[in-house]
Amino acid sequence: MAFTQTDRDTLAGNIATGVLSARFSDGREVRYQDVNGMIKALALIDGELSAASPTSTPRFSFATFPRW
């Protein structure tokens, strides 16, 4: 399953409020045994989202020095 930012936000919000279940964008509902399981799932989602996001274009800057 590909997770979405909405899935991540839902899970993070449920962790913050102590709700031990989450309904994801594909309709699945998951009930966790404890918050530790939810935190592990959140880390998994974060990893998948960061791997799927495009990398930013490198930016360069050049130092300028005054002429004496």
VOLUMMAR-165154 format. One record per residue (C-alpha): residue number from 1; residue in one letter; x, y, z. Coordinates in steps of 0.05 Angstrom, whole numbers, plus 32768, in hexadecimal, padded with zeros to 4 digits. Layout:
<rs>
[r NUM "A" [X Y Z]]
...
</rs>
This chain:
<rs>
[r 1 "M" [8000 8000 8000]]
[r 2 "A" [8019 8045 7FF0]]
[r 3 "F" [800E 8074 802A]]
[r 4 "T" [7FF9 80BC 8022]]
[r 5 "Q" [8008 80FA 804B]]
[r 6 "T" [7FC0 80F6 8063]]
[r 7 "D" [7FCC 80B0 807D]]
[r 8 "R" [8009 80CA 80A2]]
[r 9 "D" [7FE3 8105 80BF]]
[r 10 "T" [7FAA 80D8 80D6]]
[r 11 "L" [7FD8 80A9 80FA]]
[r 12 "A" [8000 80E1 811A]]
[r 13 "G" [7FC0 8102 8132]]
[r 14 "N" [7FA7 80C1 814F]]
[r 15 "I" [7FE9 80B6 8174]]
[r 16 "A" [7FE3 80FD 8191]]
[r 17 "T" [7F9D 80F1 81AA]]
[r 18 "G" [7FA7 80A9 81C2]]
[r 19 "V" [7F78 8089 818F]]
[r 20 "L" [7F92 8043 8181]]
[r 21 "S" [7F74 803B 813B]]
[r 22 "A" [7F7B 805C 80F8]]
[r 23 "R" [7F53 805C 80B8]]
[r 24 "F" [7F7F 8065 807B]]
[r 25 "S" [7F6E 8084 8038]]
[r 26 "D" [7F63 8040 8017]]
[r 27 "G" [7F2B 8031 8049]]
[r 28 "R" [7F53 8001 8076]]
[r 29 "E" [7F4B 8009 80C0]]
[r 30 "V" [7F83 7FF2 80ED]]
[r 31 "R" [7F7E 7FE9 8138]]
[r 32 "Y" [7FC1 7FEB 815D]]
[r 33 "Q" [7FD1 7FC9 819F]]
[r 34 "D" [7FF8 8004 81B9]]
[r 35 "V" [8016 8047 81A7]]
[r 36 "N" [805A 8027 819A]]
[r 37 "G" [803C 8000 815F]]
[r 38 "M" [801F 8041 8145]]
[r 39 "I" [8062 8064 814A]]
[r 40 "K" [8083 802C 8123]]
[r 41 "A" [804E 8031 80ED]]
[r 42 "L" [8058 807D 80EB]]
[r 43 "A" [80A3 8073 80E0]]
[r 44 "L" [8093 8042 80A8]]
[r 45 "I" [8064 8074 8087]]
[r 46 "D" [8097 80AC 808F]]
[r 47 "G" [80CC 8081 806E]]
[r 48 "E" [80A0 8070 8033]]
[r 49 "L" [808A 80B9 802A]]
[r 50 "S" [80D1 80D3 802C]]
[r 51 "A" [80E8 809E 7FFA]]
[r 52 "A" [80AF 80AF 7FCB]]
[r 53 "S" [80B9 80FA 7FCD]]
[r 54 "P" [80E7 8118 7F99]]
[r 55 "T" [8129 8133 7FB1]]
[r 56 "S" [8132 817D 7FB0]]
[r 57 "T" [815E 819E 7F7C]]
[r 58 "P" [81A2 81AF 7F99]]
[r 59 "R" [81AC 81F9 7FA3]]
[r 60 "F" [81EE 821B 7F9D]]
[r 61 "S" [8205 825D 7FB7]]
[r 62 "F" [8246 8281 7FA9]]
[r 63 "A" [826B 82AC 7FD9]]
[r 64 "T" [8278 82F3 7FC3]]
[r 65 "F" [82B3 831B 7FDC]]
[r 66 "P" [82BD 8366 7FD9]]
[r 67 "R" [82F1 8381 7FAA]]
[r 68 "W" [8328 83A7 7FCE]]
</rs>
